[in-house]
Amino acid sequence: MAWSGNNDSINQFTPRNYMYGSFVFLLDEITQDTCFSLLGDITNYVMQDRNPAEECTLDFIINSPGGDVSTMTTILGLINIAKLNGICVRSYVLGTAGSAASLIAVHADDRFMSKLSYHFIHFGTHVSVTQKASEIEKVYLQTKQYAKSMDALYLEASNGKLTPAVLSELQKDERGYLNAEECVKYGLCD
């Protein structure tokens, strides 16, 4: 739901993933259903014609367990379009940025989180079911490629502070949670 200019536009029926002015709230699982209207609102915002001299921002307020990779990659694509259009993208992790939400948070220009917040590092989980033995290897290779793609997103966002070996070690931790201090150390927040 896009902000209509008054606070009456936000009520108990508002989805928990929504846009309010230039603020994007990711407060629920990130899925096609929970982000249906949000994706259109972000698209409209980043594609608007703007005065180049005017400072413009897109602020992500995050407390989400993560979610669907397809929806996440759509949001990352919109973040890239925003940056190309001169929009400064900022992320604020106010609780947990899990998995897909973490990848969104780390790709902002300016990345903030409170001392009590956490990132849950994505393990590259990919669910694919096959009933044919001939497809098992294909599913394995797709899952492996998927995991490499997710790892590459973290490594890119860390600006060299996170190595593939360290990322692999972090992913071996069953919990995989990084606090704010660790996120600064590994270049995942500012």
HUMO-V997112 format. One record per residue. RES is the residue in three letters. SS is DSSP state (2 for helix, 1 for strand, 0 for the rest). Layout:
BEGIN
res->RES ss->SS
res->RES ss->SS
END
This chain:
BEGIN
res->MET ss->0
res->ALA ss->0
res->TRP ss->0
res->SER ss->0
res->GLY ss->0
res->ASN ss->0
res->ASN ss->2
res->ASP ss->2
res->SER ss->2
res->ILE ss->0
res->ASN ss->0
res->GLN ss->0
res->PHE ss->0
res->THR ss->0
res->PRO ss->0
res->ARG ss->0
res->ASN ss->1
res->TYR ss->1
res->MET ss->1
res->TYR ss->1
res->GLY ss->0
res->SER ss->0
res->PHE ss->1
res->VAL ss->1
res->PHE ss->1
res->LEU ss->1
res->LEU ss->0
res->ASP ss->0
res->GLU ss->0
res->ILE ss->1
res->THR ss->0
res->GLN ss->0
res->ASP ss->0
res->THR ss->0
res->CYS ss->0
res->PHE ss->2
res->SER ss->2
res->LEU ss->2
res->LEU ss->2
res->GLY ss->2
res->ASP ss->2
res->ILE ss->2
res->THR ss->2
res->ASN ss->2
res->TYR ss->2
res->VAL ss->2
res->MET ss->2
res->GLN ss->0
res->ASP ss->0
res->ARG ss->0
res->ASN ss->0
res->PRO ss->0
res->ALA ss->0
res->GLU ss->0
res->GLU ss->0
res->CYS ss->0
res->THR ss->1
res->LEU ss->1
res->ASP ss->1
res->PHE ss->1
res->ILE ss->1
res->ILE ss->1
res->ASN ss->1
res->SER ss->1
res->PRO ss->0
res->GLY ss->0
res->GLY ss->1
res->ASP ss->0
res->VAL ss->2
res->SER ss->2
res->THR ss->2
res->MET ss->2
res->THR ss->2
res->THR ss->2
res->ILE ss->2
res->LEU ss->2
res->GLY ss->2
res->LEU ss->2
res->ILE ss->2
res->ASN ss->2
res->ILE ss->2
res->ALA ss->2
res->LYS ss->2
res->LEU ss->2
res->ASN ss->0
res->GLY ss->0
res->ILE ss->0
res->CYS ss->1
res->VAL ss->1
res->ARG ss->1
res->SER ss->1
res->TYR ss->1
res->VAL ss->1
res->LEU ss->1
res->GLY ss->1
res->THR ss->1
res->ALA ss->1
res->GLY ss->1
res->SER ss->0
res->ALA ss->2
res->ALA ss->2
res->SER ss->2
res->LEU ss->2
res->ILE ss->2
res->ALA ss->2
res->VAL ss->2
res->HIS ss->0
res->ALA ss->0
res->ASP ss->0
res->ASP ss->1
res->ARG ss->1
res->PHE ss->1
res->MET ss->1
res->SER ss->0
res->LYS ss->0
res->LEU ss->0
res->SER ss->0
res->TYR ss->1
res->HIS ss->1
res->PHE ss->1
res->ILE ss->0
res->HIS ss->0
res->PHE ss->0
res->GLY ss->0
res->THR ss->0
res->HIS ss->0
res->VAL ss->0
res->SER ss->0
res->VAL ss->0
res->THR ss->0
res->GLN ss->0
res->LYS ss->0
res->ALA ss->2
res->SER ss->2
res->GLU ss->2
res->ILE ss->2
res->GLU ss->2
res->LYS ss->2
res->VAL ss->2
res->TYR ss->2
res->LEU ss->2
res->GLN ss->2
res->THR ss->2
res->LYS ss->2
res->GLN ss->2
res->TYR ss->2
res->ALA ss->2
res->LYS ss->2
res->SER ss->2
res->MET ss->2
res->ASP ss->2
res->ALA ss->2
res->LEU ss->2
res->TYR ss->2
res->LEU ss->2
res->GLU ss->2
res->ALA ss->2
res->SER ss->0
res->ASN ss->0
res->GLY ss->0
res->LYS ss->0
res->LEU ss->0
res->THR ss->0
res->PRO ss->2
res->ALA ss->2
res->VAL ss->2
res->LEU ss->2
res->SER ss->2
res->GLU ss->2
res->LEU ss->2
res->GLN ss->2
res->LYS ss->2
res->ASP ss->0
res->GLU ss->0
res->ARG ss->0
res->GLY ss->0
res->TYR ss->1
res->LEU ss->1
res->ASN ss->1
res->ALA ss->2
res->GLU ss->2
res->GLU ss->2
res->CYS ss->2
res->VAL ss->2
res->LYS ss->2
res->TYR ss->0
res->GLY ss->0
res->LEU ss->0
res->CYS ss->0
res->ASP ss->0
END
